[in-house]
């Protein structure tokens, strides 16, 4: 490659991009030598984590986000207190030169890895057991939830 395969890690914006980076690493003989992160805890991303390829994915459970967004809009349209906390732009960006405030409601964010993919993703129903453990021999899979 243009940087002579001197790659310390890949921090991808989503699992699809992380899986693309994984393919590039495989082509260069670097698979498993370079940690790769993704985001969204997709079925393919989680399957790659189970296989020991993708190192981590970030889970922001959309099942919580969608109803929250509807509730917030409803409360704001009714002029009700939506329970939002105010944060400065300096806090949110870690840049003291940024000005202004933004109302926020933060949802939990989880790091999904080989140690917790079953609990966070499969047991919660975020992705199906069959999709996450696709191509994994039955005797190497955990019990079905």
C-alpha positions as CSV (number, residue, x, y, z in Angstrom):
1,X,0.0,0.0,0.0
2,X,1.0,3.6,-0.1
3,X,2.0,3.5,3.6
4,X,3.8,0.1,3.3
5,X,1.1,-1.7,5.4
6,X,2.1,0.4,8.4
7,X,-1.4,0.4,9.9
8,X,-1.9,0.4,13.7
9,X,-5.7,0.2,13.8
10,X,-8.8,0.9,11.8
11,X,-11.6,3.0,13.3
12,X,-14.5,2.8,10.9
13,X,-17.6,4.9,10.9
14,X,-19.8,1.7,10.6
15,X,-19.6,-2.0,10.3
16,X,-19.8,-2.1,6.6
17,X,-16.7,0.2,6.3
18,X,-15.0,-1.9,8.9
19,X,-15.7,-5.1,7.0
20,X,-14.4,-3.4,3.9
21,X,-11.2,-2.6,5.7
22,X,-11.0,-6.2,6.9
23,X,-11.1,-7.4,3.3
24,X,-8.3,-5.0,2.5
25,X,-6.3,-6.3,5.5
26,X,-6.9,-9.9,4.3
27,X,-5.6,-9.0,0.9
28,X,-2.4,-7.6,2.5
29,X,-1.9,-10.5,4.9
30,X,-2.7,-8.3,7.9
31,X,-6.0,-9.8,9.0
32,X,-5.9,-10.4,12.8
33,X,-2.8,-8.2,13.2
34,X,-4.6,-4.9,13.1
35,X,-7.6,-4.1,15.4
36,X,-10.7,-3.0,13.4
37,X,-13.7,-1.3,14.9
38,X,-17.1,-0.7,13.4
39,X,-20.4,0.8,14.5
40,X,-24.0,-0.2,14.5
41,X,-23.7,-3.9,15.6
42,X,-25.0,-5.2,12.3
43,X,-25.5,-8.9,11.8
44,X,-22.5,-9.1,9.5
45,X,-20.4,-7.1,11.9
46,X,-21.3,-9.2,14.9
47,X,-20.7,-12.4,12.9
48,X,-17.3,-11.1,12.1
49,X,-16.7,-10.3,15.8
50,X,-17.7,-13.9,16.7
51,X,-15.2,-15.2,14.0
52,X,-12.4,-13.1,15.6
53,X,-12.1,-10.8,12.6
54,X,-13.7,-7.4,13.6
55,X,-12.5,-6.4,17.0
56,X,-15.4,-4.3,18.2
57,X,-18.6,-2.7,17.1
58,X,-20.5,0.1,18.8
59,X,-24.2,-0.6,19.6
60,X,-26.6,2.3,19.9
61,X,-29.9,0.5,20.1
62,X,-32.3,2.0,17.5
63,X,-35.2,0.3,19.3
64,X,-34.7,2.9,22.1
65,X,-33.9,5.8,19.8
66,X,-37.0,5.8,17.6
67,X,-39.6,6.0,20.4
68,X,-37.5,8.5,22.3
69,X,-37.4,10.8,19.2
70,X,-41.2,10.6,18.8
71,X,-41.7,11.3,22.5
72,X,-39.3,14.3,22.4
73,X,-41.0,15.8,19.4
74,X,-44.4,15.3,21.0
75,X,-43.3,17.0,24.2
76,X,-41.6,19.9,22.4
77,X,-44.6,20.5,20.2
78,X,-46.9,20.6,23.3
79,X,-44.5,23.0,25.0
80,X,-43.8,20.5,27.7
81,X,-40.5,19.9,29.4
82,X,-38.7,17.2,27.5
83,X,-36.2,16.6,30.2
84,X,-33.2,17.6,28.1
85,X,-29.9,18.5,29.6
86,X,-28.0,21.5,28.3
87,X,-24.4,21.0,27.2
88,X,-22.0,23.6,25.9
89,X,-20.6,23.2,22.5
90,X,-17.1,23.3,24.2
91,X,-18.2,20.2,26.2
92,X,-19.6,18.3,23.3
93,X,-16.7,19.0,20.9
94,X,-13.9,19.1,23.5
95,X,-12.9,22.4,21.9
96,X,-12.9,25.3,24.3
97,X,-13.2,27.8,21.4
98,X,-16.7,26.5,20.5
99,X,-19.6,28.6,21.8
100,X,-23.3,28.0,22.5
101,X,-25.4,25.4,24.2
102,X,-27.3,22.4,22.9
103,X,-30.2,20.5,24.5
104,X,-29.3,16.8,24.7
105,X,-30.6,13.4,25.7
106,X,-27.9,10.7,25.6
107,X,-28.7,7.0,25.2
108,X,-26.4,4.2,26.3
109,X,-23.7,3.2,24.0
110,X,-22.1,-0.2,24.2
111,X,-18.9,-1.7,22.9
112,X,-19.7,-5.1,21.4
113,X,-16.9,-7.7,21.4
114,X,-16.4,-11.4,21.6
115,X,-17.0,-11.5,25.3
116,X,-20.4,-9.8,25.3
117,X,-21.8,-10.1,21.8
118,X,-24.2,-12.9,22.9
119,X,-25.5,-11.0,25.9
120,X,-25.8,-7.5,24.3
121,X,-26.8,-8.4,20.8
122,X,-28.4,-11.9,20.7
123,X,-30.1,-12.1,24.1
124,X,-31.4,-8.6,23.7
125,X,-32.9,-9.5,20.4
126,X,-31.0,-6.8,18.5
127,X,-29.8,-9.4,16.0
128,X,-30.8,-13.0,15.6
129,X,-28.8,-15.9,16.9
130,X,-28.7,-17.5,13.5
131,X,-27.3,-14.3,11.8
132,X,-24.7,-13.7,14.4
133,X,-23.5,-17.3,14.6
134,X,-23.8,-17.9,10.8
135,X,-21.0,-20.3,9.6
136,X,-19.9,-21.0,13.2
137,X,-19.9,-24.8,13.9
138,X,-22.7,-25.8,16.2
139,X,-20.3,-27.2,18.9
140,X,-18.6,-23.7,19.0
141,X,-21.8,-21.8,19.5
142,X,-23.4,-20.8,22.9
143,X,-26.8,-22.3,23.6
144,X,-29.7,-20.6,22.0
145,X,-31.4,-18.0,24.1
